[in-house]
């Protein structure tokens, strides 16, 4: 039995691939019985460069197709405590059958009737600040991926999402912890609970791309919650006056193009911007 045939492949694909190639190359080198290093060197010249790399030193290439695909996370509804459920019923909140969350009439009326899906950006499934997979509605994922692709093309950086869908229970816990110390809605009244909103850690870099993709948020969003972006929560404006808290770099390209055509002058805080001015 040759040296190559005795190599067994375990669960570690890279180790298996490496030692299979090394064993095969070793068998070829030893086939003429030449013991000298010079003879071995002559033999390696006839081998593919990848094999020579394995024989002489560390790994120089990996077959990406051999790597196992990441398993998509599955959404698991989180139960609502009885006391919280009774409060929702008293307020007239409606239960969303796709998520198990109770939503206020306003939030429920603006929630898309779609499944929750795991969010993948940059080839990886994204996790929130607690290490859990992030889920959003299908339309939200599509728009996020479009914004991420546009941002990566321009900045070579991916959008960093820290939160997406939240259960009623998680929203309740956050409200108890942050009420009075941060921008957070009571349980059942947040667009995060509908799967229609996300929070970003690099929102300033992502601002224009998110707005172009159809989101509302950042400097043109909810006051004191600049990291928050959503769909259907706030009506998107079509004029630059709505972006008073934004810098020029954060104003969507479509808005700026319209200003350039008309030569419109807009005051952004202390800054005056004329549409024809070069950026």
N, C-alpha and C positions, 0 to 999 in steps of 0.2 A: 504494500500500500504506500502510495507516495505521500510526501509531507503535506501537500495541498489537500489530499482527500481526508486527512485526519483532523482538519480544522473543523470545529463545531461552532455553529452560530447560536449564541444565546440571545437574551432579550435586548442586549445593547447593540443596536444596529451599527453604530460607528465602529465599535471594537471588532465586531464580526467582519465588517467590510475591510478594515485595516489589516487584520491578521490573515484573512483569506488571500488578500493581494500579496502580503509579505511572504506567506507560505508558498504561493505559486511562483513568485519571483525567486525565492530561495531554491525551489526545486529546479528551476531553469538554470540558475547559476551553478548548482552542484551537479548538473547532469553530465558534464564532461570531466568531473573529478578534478578540475583545476583548483589547487589550494591557494594560489597566490592572490593577493589583493589586486595586483595589476590585471590578472586574468578576470577577476570578478568585475573590475571596473569596465573592462572591455565588454563584458556581457551586459552590464546595465545600460550601456549606450544603445543597445538594440531594443530596450524596453520603452514603453510609453513613459512620458515625463511624469505622469501621475504615479506610476508604479515605482519609478526611481525615487520619487519624493518619499514614498512610504518606506522603501528599503533603507534609505540613507538617513532619514530624519523624521521630524514630526509630521502630523497630518497637514497636507497642503491643499486639500479640496474635499468637499463633502457633497454628496448627491442629495439635493434638497428634496427630491421626490421620495427619498427613502424615509424622511422624517414623518412621523404620524401627524395627521391633521388634528387640530384642536377641536375637542368635542363641544358643540354648542350648548350653553347653559339652558336649562329648562325652568320656566317660571313656576314657582310654587306659591300659591296664595297664602297670606298670613291671616290667621283668624283674628276677629275683632272681639275684644273683651265685652262681656255682657253689659256692663255699665255704660261703656262707650256706645254700644249698639243701641241701647235704649235712648241715649241722648240724641243720636242721629235720627231715630224714629220720631222723637218729639219735635225735632227741628224740620222734619219733612225731607230729610236727605234721601237720595235714591241710591240703591245698590247697583253697582256696575257688574253685570254677570260675567264679564270677561276678566275682571281683576279681583273681584270680591270686595272692593272698596266702596264705602258710602261717600257720595259726593253731594255738595250743595246743589240746589236747582240751577244756579248760575254756571257753576263749573260743569255740571252734568250736561247742560244744554250745548256746551261748546266742545264736548269731548267726542272725538272720532270713534265710530263703532268699528274698531280694528283690534286685532290681537296684539298683545305685548310681545316684542321680539328682543333678543339680546343685541346689544350695540357692539359692532365691530368697527374699529378705526385703525388704519395702518396695519391691517392683517392680524390684529389681536382683539380678543373680546375685552372690553373695558370694564374695570371694577371701580366701585365708589370708594369713598374715604374709609368705609368700614370693611373693605376687602370683598364686598359682595358684587356679583355680576350686575351690570346696569341694563335695565330694560326700558324700552320706550315703545310708543305706537309705531306701526310700520311706516306711516308717512313721515313721522319725526326722524326715524332712522335714515330714510332716503334723503331728506333735506340735510341732515347732519353730515352724511357721507359726501354729499355734493359740496357743502361748505368746506369740509376737511380736504377734499381733493383740490379745490381751488386754492386753499391756503397753503397746502404743501407745495403746489406748483410755484407759487410766488415766494414763499418764505422758507421752504424746506423744513417745515415744522407742522406737527399734527395738533389738532384741537384737543385740549385736555379737559375731559368731562369728569367732574367730581361727584355729581349726583344726577339721577334721572328719575325714574318712577320710585315713589315711596308708598309704603303701606299706610293705612290709617294709623296703625299702632306706632310706627316710626315717626310719622308727622306729629302725633300726640306727644311723644317723648321729646321731640325737638322743641315743640312749642312750650312745654313745661320747663325745659332747660334754658331756652333763649328768650322767652317772652319778656319784653322790656329791655333786652340787651342786644337785639338784632332783629332783622326783618324776617319774620316767619309767620305764616298763617295758621290759624287753628285747624285741627284735624277735620278733614272733609271739605276744606275750603282752599286748598292749595292745588295749583295746576300740576305739581309734582305727583299728586295722588291720582291724577288722570292719565299720567304717562305722556303728557303734552309739553313738559318743560324739562330743562336741564340747567345745571350750574357749571360754569367753566372757570378754571383757575387761570388760564391765559386769555381772558376775555378781551383785553385791549388789542392783542394781536389778531384775535378772531373776529372782532366786531364787524368789520365791513363784510367779511365773507358770510357771517351768520345772517346779517340783514339782507344781503343779496340772495341768500337761499330762502328767505321768507320769514325768518324769525324776527321777533321784536325783543330787545333787551339791551344790556350794557348801559352805555351812557344815555341811550335813548330807550329807557325802559322804566322799571319800577324804581322810584326814588329810594336810595340807600340799599339797593340790592342789585348792584351793577353786574354781578356774576350770573344773574338769572336771565335765561332766554326761553321763549315759549312761542307757541302757535295758538291763535284764536283768543289769547288772553287780553291783549291790547290791540286796538286797531292801528294798523301801520299807516303812517302819514306819508304824503307824497311831496312834501316841501321841506326845505332845509330849516325852517323855523322850529321844527319839532326836535332838532338836534342841538339845541342851545348848550347842553351840557357836554357835548362831544368836541373833540378836536377835529381838524380838517381830515386827518388820516383815518378817522373813525366814521366819517360820513360815507354812505354807500355811493358807489360809482354812478349808479343811475341818477341819484339826486344831483351829484356834481355836474353830470353831463347836461342835465336840464338847465342848471344855473348858467353854465358856460354859453348855452345857446341864447339865453335871454339877457345875459349880462347883469343878472340880479345881484343886488347887494344885500348881504345878510349879516346881522350882528350876532356873533357867538360869544356871549359874555362881554369881555372888554375888546375882543378881536372883531374887526370888520373885514368881511371877505367879499370881494367882487368876483363874480363868476368868471370873468375873463382873465383873472390873475393866474399866472402859471404856478403850479404846485411844486 
